Amino acid sequence: MGQPANSGPAGHRQRLRERFLRAGLNGLQDYEALELLLTFAIPRRDVKPLAKQLLERFGTIEKVLDASPNDLLEFDGIGVNAAVLVLLLKQLCAKYLEQKARAVDVLDSTGRVVDFLRMKLGGGKKETFMVLFLNAQNHLIAYDTVSGTVDRAPVYAREVAEKALFSHASGVIVAHNHPSGVCDPSPEDIRLTRQLKFALDSLGIALYDHIVVTPSAYRSLKGDGVF
């Protein structure tokens, strides 16, 4: 007798899809969510062991999504298609959060802004500085990034102020990540924040906050009373 239609690898994948459609990610364990994702790029292989290996190596789904294509390609069984799929998923999530932030008063929606910043910056292995330019309704109108090294991103207050003026921004939020995973602002972070406030104030542009992010946390220098 032949196997039932829902048995074997194809049946297992179908059951994963059905569970996801019924209950979303709440219906799947983390390795099963990764397994389901990988099935779309690796059609003819049991990817459950590979999903478990990714979690064992990186620890969480968040860190899997933060992995570079080269990191992913080190795994036997992860090809270009799978690496591109993971990278695309993360960037789509960031775009989703960015567009959410554009539609609301950012100052009344701190959680959305922090989610966007953590998605864009939090998992980076090098320090990256981001400037969010806001209009008079405090909606996000544009953003700019400056990439740096493992512990520093070269940022100049005058250049930030000039870009804010060019963007017709009424206010600015700046942010950067700490690849170390520690959110505590450095003396350099504090010095730069005060320089930025001075430069922006001279143009009548508000500095609303300087936020430090990691994959799991954030710190507001405004909340800390730095300025």
N, C-alpha and C positions, 0 to 999 in steps of 0.2 A: 504493500500500500504506500502511496505517496504521503509526504508530510502535509499537515494542514496548511492552508494558505497563509495563516498568520504566524507560522513557526519559522525558525531560522533567522538569519541576519535581517532580511527584509521585514519580517514580521516584528522583530524587536524594534527596528527603526520606526515602523508604523505605530507601535504602541507608545513610543516616546513622543511622537508627534501628537497622538491623541491625548495623552496625559497633559501635554503642554497646552493644547487647545482648550481642555477642560478647566485647568487650574493655573495656567501660566507657570512662572518659575516656582511658585509655591508648591507645584506638583512634582518638582524634580529636585534631586540632590544636586549639589554643585557640579560633581563630575558628570552627571547625566545632562545638565545644561550644556556643558562644554562638548560632551559627546554628540548631542543633537546638532550643535553648531557645526562641528567637524564633518558630520555626514553630508552636508551640502557641498563640501569641497573635496571629500574623500569618499567616493560612492561605493567602492568595492573592497572595503576592508573593515574589520571589526575595530572601531576606534575607541572603544571603552578603555582598553589599557593605555592608549595614548592620552586620553582625557585625564586619567588618574595620574599619569606621569607628569603632565603639565601642572596639576595642582600640587603634586609632591615637590616639584622643583620651585614653583613660584609662590605657593602658599594659599593664594586666594584668586578668585576670578578677576578681581580688580587688577591684581598684579600680572595676571596672564594678559589682560588687555593692554597693560602698560609696557609689555615686553616689546622689544624691537624686532623687526623682521629677521634680523640675523640671529637673535636669541632663539626665535621660534624654529628657524631652519636648522638649528643644531640637533633637533629631535628627529630620529629616524621615523619617517612616515609623514612628517610635516613638509609639504612641498610649497612651491610658490603660491598656488591657489589658496591653500589653507592660511598661509601667512598674510596674504592680501585680504582674505575674508575677515580675519581678526582685526587687522589694521582698519579696514573699512568700517567694521562695526563700531570701533571706538570713535572714529571720526564722525560717523553718523550720530552717535550719542552726543558728542560735543556740539555738532551743528544743531541738534534738537534743543539742547539747553541754551545755546546762544540765541536761537530764535524765540524761545520762551522769554529770555531776558529782554529782548528787544520790544516785547509787547506789554511790559509792565513798568510801573514806577520802581526803579531799581532800589531806591532807598527804603521802600516799603516791602521789598522782597529779597532780603539778605540771603535767605536760604538758596534761592535760585541762582544768585550771583556766585555764591560760594560753590555750589554744585558745578557750575560752569567752569570756574577757576580751577577747581580740583580735577575736573575731567581734562582740561587743557594743559595744566601745569603740574598737578600734584605728583604724578608718577615719573616725571622727567629725571634723567640721570645727570643732567646738567642744569645749572640755575638759569631760569628764564624769567625775564621781567615783562609784565604786561600792563598796558595802559588802556582803560576803558573810558571812552569819550561819551558823555551824556548830554542830551539836549535840555531845554528848559523844563520839560516834563519829566526829567530824570530817566528817560528811555535811552537804552544803548543805541548809539548811532554808528559807532565804529570802534575798532580796537587795534592796537599795535603791539608787537612783541620784539624783544631784544634777547637773543640767545647769548649765553656766556659759557663759563667753565663749570667745574663741579662745585665751586663755592663762590662764584662772583659773576655778575652780569654787568657789563659796562653801561651805565646810565648817566645821562647828563641832564640836569634840571632844565637848562635853557632849551634843549632840543625837545623835551616833553612839552614845555610851555608853548613852543612854536607850533608843534603838531596839534596841540589842543586849539590854538587860535585858528590854524588852517582848517580844522574840522568844524569850526563854529560851535565848539563845545561850551556849554554853560558850567559844566562840572566834570570832574575826573575822579575815577577810582584807580589806584595803582595796586599791583599785586606782583608777588614773585614766589617761587617755590624754594624750599630747602631740601635738596636731595638727601641730606643727612637724616631726614624724618623728624627733626626737632624744630618746632615752630618759633622758638624764642628769637626775637629780633636781635640782630647784632648791633654794635655801636655804629657800624657803617649804615645799616638799615635806618637807624634813627636819624643819623646825620643827613642822609639823602632825603628822608621824609620832610625834614624841616627846610631843606633847600628847595624842594619841590613846592612846598606851601608858599614860601616867599616868592618864588618865580611866578607861580600861578596867581597869587593874590595881586601882584603888580599888574596883571592883565584883567583883573576882575573875574577870574575863573576859580571856582571853588574846588578845593581838594577835599573830597568826602571821606576817603579812607585809604590806608595802605594795609593790604591784607597779605599775610604770609600763609602759604598752604603747603600741606603734605598730603599723601594719599588718604590719611585718616583723620586729619585735624586742620584747624586754621587758627590764626591769631589776628586780631584787629588792632593796629597801632593807634587808631582813633580811640578804641575802647580802652586801651592801656593808658590813655592820657598823654601820648607822645606829642600831640599837637592839638 
